[in-house]
Amino acid sequence: MTMNKLDNEGHEAQHLDVSRSALTHIIIGVIAATKVSEASWQLIHLALGVSVLRHKARQGQPIDGADLDLVWGLVRDAVTDPVLAPLLPGASRSAQGFLSVPLCSLIKDNRIDELWRLHVWLPDGHRGNRDFAIHSHQPFAQSWILAGEGRDHQYAVTEPEAKGALDTPYAQYRIAWSGTGKGHGTAYVPHQSYSIVENTGKIVHIKQVETALHTRDMSYTVGAGVLHRTKVPADTLHATLFYFDSSRGFIQDAPVLGPADGESYKQYRDVGSQPPSSLANMVEVVRSFERLMGEGQQCMHSVNLELALRNFNSALALCESGAASGAVPDGDRYKQLVFTKLGGTYRRLGKYEQAKDLLEQAMAMSASSELRIEASGELGVIYRHMDLMDDAKRVLRVQYETAKEF
């Protein structure tokens, strides 16, 4: 089925090549993942979003921000639909700490053929068990960043005396999942009550071979069996669309690394702790917030300061309305960012009193030490312009002491 037009929140018409057989195939997986017994227009929209991304990924075609806006719009509209949302299973907690929303599950011969999920890290203190953070996947995986930032670290097994080898030895653990019965096994099932890793007794040393920071609209891949971990700042939301695709690689024994002297660790999925619609709304607010802040930054670079103010104020309004409705987790983190950028913009416009008030508000917030470095630097310059030298010395000392933490 070739679709020449698809309107999605004001996007221009886009040409999408999705075959009828591919869409039908994905619809089957969407029904399995969502536990909704029959197809509806909402499920078809979800399947179409998955199919578009799948087609481009498998063809090696670039996926830009407009593509991701389109796909995310289809996914978001489906999982927040008032008819479909109450029927969806709740998000489950992964061993890495994020909340996972199943979007499409295709299982073949008791193993993952294709699996699509929405992953959301919340600033709720959950970042998984650090002892088992380094892990691998059976299938090839690809991730698209919807909001926030995460740093992926990839590792390789090496000799203990090799250059770059980490000091700590690890044991390889074998992963299993709860099945349809009372026990667990290596057969993958889409909806689990827990996963468990068990020490194989094999000790390995590793070294880091790659690390990269990924932000909104970026993508990265993890090969089948490649050891990696993702680090996400504790005070921010981070969300990705994650695709496991065995057609691009699969290994049966994909280890998890853990303590050399450990035995086993069980991660309960905590299913139902967060409705997918709530997570999707949070992601949408933060994604929109980041878009406005990015546009404001671009205006700053082009010295279009009035337009920068407009974007930053829109971001602040979105943040405050979102925080009031519970859509923005840890709203202070986002307000602190806006106050800092607004203060810097007003300083460039020579409006020192307004800049001072905003930056002092940013400094009063303890959400982000990195933002305190920027805010204190801006505030120090303003105090000097206002001939408040003692205040300038004090706040620049704060900047210096905070910067030493990094």
C-alpha positions as CSV (number, residue, x, y, z in Angstrom):
1,M,0.0,0.0,0.0
2,T,1.6,3.3,-1.1
3,M,0.3,6.3,0.9
4,N,0.9,9.6,-0.8
5,K,-0.5,11.8,2.0
6,L,-0.6,11.5,5.7
7,D,-1.4,14.6,7.7
8,N,0.1,14.6,11.2
9,E,-0.2,17.7,13.3
10,G,0.5,20.2,10.5
11,H,3.2,18.2,8.8
12,E,3.3,18.6,5.0
13,A,2.2,15.6,3.0
14,Q,4.9,12.9,3.0
15,H,5.5,10.0,0.7
16,L,5.4,6.7,2.6
17,D,6.1,3.4,1.0
18,V,4.8,0.6,3.2
19,S,3.7,-2.6,1.6
20,R,0.3,-4.2,2.5
21,S,2.0,-7.4,3.6
22,A,4.5,-5.6,5.8
23,L,1.8,-3.6,7.5
24,T,-0.3,-6.7,8.0
25,H,2.7,-8.4,9.5
26,I,3.3,-5.6,11.9
27,I,-0.4,-5.4,12.9
28,I,-0.1,-9.0,14.1
29,G,2.8,-8.0,16.3
30,V,1.0,-4.9,17.6
31,I,-2.0,-7.0,18.6
32,A,0.4,-9.4,20.5
33,A,2.2,-6.6,22.2
34,T,-0.8,-4.5,23.3
35,K,-3.1,-7.5,24.1
36,V,-5.9,-5.8,22.2
37,S,-7.8,-8.6,20.6
38,E,-8.8,-7.0,17.3
39,A,-7.5,-4.3,15.0
40,S,-8.8,-0.8,15.2
41,W,-7.9,2.5,13.5
42,Q,-5.8,3.4,16.6
43,L,-3.9,0.1,16.3
44,I,-3.4,0.6,12.6
45,H,-2.0,4.0,13.2
46,L,0.5,2.5,15.7
47,A,1.3,-0.3,13.2
48,L,1.9,2.3,10.5
49,G,4.3,4.3,12.6
50,V,6.3,1.2,13.4
51,S,6.2,0.1,9.7
52,V,7.5,3.4,8.5
53,L,10.5,3.4,10.9
54,R,11.1,-0.3,10.2
55,H,11.2,0.2,6.4
56,K,13.6,3.1,6.6
57,A,15.8,1.3,9.2
58,R,16.1,-1.9,7.1
59,Q,16.8,0.1,3.9
60,G,19.5,2.1,5.7
61,Q,17.7,5.3,4.9
62,P,18.4,8.4,7.0
63,I,15.7,9.3,9.5
64,D,15.6,13.0,10.3
65,G,13.6,15.0,12.9
66,A,10.6,15.3,10.6
67,D,10.5,11.5,10.1
68,L,10.6,10.9,13.8
69,D,8.0,13.6,14.4
70,L,5.7,11.7,12.1
71,V,6.3,8.3,13.6
72,W,6.1,9.5,17.2
73,G,2.9,11.4,16.4
74,L,1.3,8.1,15.2
75,V,2.6,6.1,18.2
76,R,1.6,8.9,20.7
77,D,-1.8,9.3,19.3
78,A,-2.5,5.6,19.5
79,V,-1.3,5.0,23.1
80,T,-3.1,8.2,24.4
81,D,-6.3,7.6,22.5
82,P,-9.2,7.6,25.0
83,V,-10.7,4.4,23.5
84,L,-7.4,2.4,23.2
85,A,-5.5,3.7,26.2
86,P,-7.6,1.9,28.9
87,L,-7.1,-1.4,27.1
88,L,-3.3,-1.3,27.0
89,P,-1.2,-3.2,29.6
90,G,0.8,-1.0,32.0
91,A,4.4,-0.2,31.4
92,S,6.9,-2.6,33.1
93,R,10.1,-1.9,34.9
94,S,13.3,-3.2,33.2
95,A,16.5,-4.3,34.9
96,Q,18.1,-1.1,33.6
97,G,15.6,1.0,35.4
98,F,13.6,2.4,32.5
99,L,9.8,1.8,32.0
100,S,9.0,-0.2,28.9
101,V,5.8,0.1,26.8
102,P,5.4,-2.8,24.3
103,L,4.4,-1.6,20.9
104,C,5.0,-4.6,18.6
105,S,6.1,-8.2,19.5
106,L,6.8,-10.8,16.8
107,I,8.2,-14.1,18.3
108,K,9.4,-17.0,16.2
109,D,10.5,-20.3,17.5
110,N,10.4,-19.0,21.1
111,R,12.9,-16.2,20.3
112,I,12.6,-12.5,19.4
113,D,12.1,-12.0,15.7
114,E,11.1,-8.3,16.0
115,L,10.3,-6.3,19.1
116,W,9.4,-2.6,19.3
117,R,9.2,-0.8,22.6
118,L,8.9,2.7,24.0
119,H,11.6,3.1,26.7
120,V,11.2,6.0,29.3
121,W,13.7,6.8,32.1
122,L,12.0,9.0,34.7
123,P,13.8,11.2,37.2
124,D,12.4,9.0,40.0
125,G,15.5,7.4,41.4
126,H,15.2,4.3,39.3
127,R,18.3,3.6,37.2
128,G,18.4,-0.1,37.6
129,N,20.8,-2.3,39.5
130,R,24.3,-1.0,38.9
131,D,25.8,-4.4,39.5
132,F,24.1,-5.7,36.3
133,A,24.1,-2.6,34.2
134,I,26.4,-4.0,31.5
135,H,24.4,-6.3,29.3
136,S,23.9,-7.5,25.8
137,H,20.9,-8.3,23.6
138,Q,20.2,-11.4,21.5
139,P,19.0,-9.5,18.4
140,F,20.6,-6.5,16.7
141,A,19.1,-3.3,18.2
142,Q,18.5,0.2,17.1
143,S,17.3,3.2,19.1
144,W,15.9,6.6,18.2
145,I,16.0,9.3,20.8
146,L,12.7,11.1,21.4
147,A,13.6,13.3,24.3
148,G,16.4,13.9,26.9
149,E,19.9,12.6,26.6
150,G,21.7,9.3,27.3
151,R,25.3,8.2,27.0
152,D,25.8,4.7,25.6
153,H,29.0,2.8,26.5
154,Q,30.1,-0.3,24.6
155,Y,32.6,-2.8,25.8
156,A,34.5,-5.8,24.6
157,V,36.0,-8.8,26.4
158,T,39.8,-8.6,26.7
159,E,42.8,-10.0,28.5
160,P,43.2,-8.7,32.1
161,E,46.6,-7.2,31.3
162,A,45.5,-5.5,28.1
163,K,45.7,-1.8,27.7
164,G,42.4,-0.2,28.8
165,A,41.2,-3.2,30.6
166,L,39.0,-2.3,33.6
167,D,40.3,-3.4,37.0
168,T,37.1,-5.2,38.1
169,P,36.6,-8.8,36.8
170,Y,33.0,-9.7,35.9
171,A,31.1,-12.9,35.8
172,Q,28.9,-13.7,32.8
173,Y,25.3,-14.3,33.7
174,R,22.7,-16.2,31.7
175,I,19.3,-14.5,31.4
176,A,15.9,-16.2,31.5
177,W,12.3,-15.0,31.6
178,S,9.2,-16.0,33.4
179,G,7.0,-18.0,31.0
180,T,3.4,-18.9,30.8
181,G,3.8,-21.4,33.7
182,K,5.2,-21.0,37.2
183,G,8.9,-21.2,36.3
184,H,11.2,-19.5,34.0
185,G,13.3,-20.4,30.9
186,T,15.1,-19.2,27.9
187,A,12.0,-19.0,25.7
188,Y,11.1,-15.4,25.2
189,V,7.6,-14.2,26.0
190,P,6.4,-10.7,25.3
191,H,4.7,-10.2,28.7
192,Q,6.7,-11.3,31.7
193,S,6.3,-11.0,35.5
194,Y,10.1,-11.1,36.0
195,S,13.5,-11.8,34.4
196,I,16.4,-13.5,36.2
197,V,20.1,-13.7,35.6
198,E,22.2,-16.6,36.9
199,N,26.0,-16.8,37.2
200,T,27.6,-19.1,34.7
201,G,30.9,-19.2,36.5
202,K,32.8,-17.7,33.6
203,I,35.0,-14.8,34.6
204,V,35.9,-12.1,32.1
205,H,37.7,-8.7,31.9
206,I,36.4,-6.0,29.6
207,K,37.5,-2.6,28.2
208,Q,35.4,0.2,26.9
209,V,35.6,0.5,23.1
210,E,33.1,3.2,22.3
211,T,31.1,5.9,24.1
212,A,28.7,8.5,22.6
213,L,26.2,11.0,23.9
214,H,22.8,10.7,22.2
215,T,20.2,13.5,22.2
216,R,16.8,14.3,20.6
217,D,16.3,13.0,17.0
218,M,19.6,11.0,17.0
219,S,19.9,7.2,16.5
220,Y,22.4,4.5,17.4
221,T,22.7,0.8,17.0
222,V,24.0,-2.1,19.2
223,G,25.1,-5.3,17.5
224,A,23.8,-8.7,18.6
225,G,25.7,-9.8,21.7
226,V,27.6,-6.5,22.1
227,L,28.1,-5.5,25.7
228,H,26.8,-2.1,26.5
229,R,25.1,0.1,29.1
230,T,23.2,3.4,28.9
231,K,23.7,6.2,31.5
232,V,21.0,8.8,31.9
233,P,21.2,11.8,34.2
234,A,19.2,11.2,37.3
235,D,17.2,14.4,37.2
236,T,15.9,14.3,33.6
237,L,13.5,12.3,31.5
238,H,14.9,10.3,28.6
239,A,12.8,8.4,26.0
240,T,13.6,6.3,23.0
241,L,11.9,4.1,20.5
242,F,13.8,0.8,20.6
243,Y,13.8,-1.8,17.9
244,F,15.1,-5.4,18.2
245,D,15.6,-6.9,14.7
246,S,16.9,-10.4,14.4
247,S,17.1,-10.1,10.6
248,R,20.2,-7.9,11.1
249,G,21.9,-10.3,13.7
250,F,21.0,-12.7,16.4
251,I,23.0,-14.8,19.0
252,Q,21.4,-17.2,21.4
253,D,23.7,-16.7,24.3
254,A,23.8,-12.9,25.0
255,P,25.4,-12.5,28.5
256,V,24.7,-10.0,31.2
257,L,27.8,-9.1,33.3
258,G,27.6,-9.0,37.1
259,P,29.6,-9.5,40.3
260,A,32.1,-12.4,40.1
261,D,30.9,-13.8,43.4
262,G,27.2,-13.4,42.8
263,E,24.7,-16.2,42.2
264,S,21.5,-14.8,40.7
265,Y,19.4,-11.7,40.5
266,K,15.6,-11.4,39.8
267,Q,14.0,-8.3,38.4
268,Y,10.3,-8.1,38.8
269,R,8.6,-6.2,36.1
270,D,6.2,-4.2,38.3
271,V,3.7,-4.3,35.5
272,G,1.0,-1.6,35.7
273,S,2.9,0.9,37.7
274,Q,2.5,3.6,35.1
275,P,-0.1,3.8,32.3
276,P,1.5,4.1,28.8
277,S,-0.7,7.2,28.1
278,S,0.8,9.0,31.0
279,L,4.4,8.2,29.8
280,A,3.5,9.3,26.3
281,N,2.2,12.6,27.5
282,M,5.4,13.2,29.5
283,V,7.5,12.4,26.5
284,E,5.5,14.8,24.3
285,V,5.8,17.7,26.7
286,V,9.5,17.3,27.1
287,R,10.0,16.8,23.4
288,S,8.1,20.0,22.7
289,F,10.0,21.8,25.4
290,E,13.3,20.7,23.9
291,R,12.2,21.9,20.4
292,L,11.3,25.3,21.7
293,M,14.6,25.6,23.6
294,G,16.6,24.5,20.6
295,E,14.9,27.1,18.4
296,G,15.6,29.7,21.0
297,Q,19.2,28.8,21.0
298,Q,19.4,29.0,17.2
299,C,17.9,32.5,17.5
300,M,20.5,33.4,20.0
301,H,23.3,32.4,17.7
302,S,21.8,34.4,14.9
303,V,21.4,37.4,17.3
304,N,17.6,37.4,16.8
305,L,17.1,38.0,20.5
306,E,13.4,39.0,20.5
307,L,12.5,35.7,18.8
308,A,14.7,33.9,21.2
309,L,12.8,35.4,24.1
310,R,9.5,34.3,22.5
311,N,10.7,30.7,22.2
312,F,12.1,30.6,25.7
313,N,8.9,32.1,27.2
314,S,6.8,29.6,25.3
315,A,9.0,26.8,26.7
316,L,8.5,28.2,30.2
317,A,4.7,28.3,29.7
318,L,4.8,24.8,28.5
319,C,6.9,23.7,31.4
320,E,4.6,25.4,33.9
321,S,1.4,24.1,32.4
322,G,2.9,20.6,32.1
323,A,4.2,20.6,35.6
324,A,0.8,21.7,36.9
325,S,-0.9,18.8,35.1
326,G,1.8,16.3,36.2
327,A,3.1,15.9,32.6
328,V,6.6,17.2,33.4
329,P,8.5,15.2,35.9
330,D,10.8,17.3,38.1
331,G,9.6,20.6,36.7
332,D,12.3,22.6,38.5
333,R,15.0,21.1,36.3
334,Y,13.3,22.5,33.2
335,K,12.4,25.8,34.8
336,Q,16.0,26.3,35.9
337,L,17.1,25.8,32.3
338,V,14.6,28.3,31.0
339,F,15.4,30.9,33.6
340,T,19.1,30.6,32.8
341,K,18.6,31.1,29.1
342,L,16.1,33.9,29.6
343,G,18.5,35.6,31.9
344,G,21.3,35.4,29.4
345,T,19.1,36.8,26.7
346,Y,18.0,39.7,28.7
347,R,21.6,40.4,29.6
348,R,22.5,40.6,25.9
349,L,19.6,43.1,25.5
350,G,21.0,45.2,28.3
351,K,17.9,44.6,30.5
352,Y,20.0,43.8,33.6
353,E,17.3,43.9,36.3
354,Q,15.1,41.4,34.5
355,A,18.2,39.2,33.8
356,K,19.2,39.5,37.4
357,D,15.8,38.4,38.8
358,L,15.7,35.3,36.5
359,L,19.2,34.2,37.1
360,E,18.8,34.5,40.9
361,Q,15.8,32.3,40.6
362,A,17.9,29.8,38.6
363,M,20.6,29.9,41.2
364,A,18.1,29.3,44.0
365,M,17.2,26.0,42.4
366,S,19.4,23.0,43.1
367,A,18.2,20.8,40.2
368,S,21.3,20.9,38.1
369,S,24.9,21.7,39.1
370,E,25.9,22.1,35.4
371,L,23.2,24.8,34.9
372,R,24.4,26.5,38.1
373,I,27.8,27.0,36.4
374,E,26.2,28.8,33.4
375,A,23.7,30.8,35.6
376,S,26.4,31.9,38.1
377,G,28.7,33.0,35.2
378,E,25.9,35.1,33.6
379,L,24.9,36.5,37.0
380,G,28.5,37.5,37.8
381,V,28.7,39.5,34.5
382,I,25.4,41.2,35.3
383,Y,26.6,42.1,38.9
384,R,29.7,43.7,37.4
385,H,27.6,45.7,34.9
386,M,25.5,46.9,37.9
387,D,28.6,47.7,39.9
388,L,27.8,45.1,42.5
389,M,31.4,43.9,42.9
390,D,31.0,41.9,46.1
391,D,28.1,40.0,44.7
392,A,30.0,39.4,41.5
393,K,33.0,37.9,43.4
394,R,30.7,35.8,45.5
395,V,28.7,34.3,42.6
396,L,31.8,33.7,40.5
397,R,33.4,31.9,43.4
398,V,30.3,29.7,43.4
399,Q,30.8,29.1,39.6
400,Y,34.5,28.1,40.2
401,E,33.7,25.7,43.1
402,T,30.8,24.1,41.2
403,A,32.9,23.7,38.1
404,K,35.6,21.8,40.1
405,E,33.0,19.0,40.6
406,F,33.2,18.1,36.9
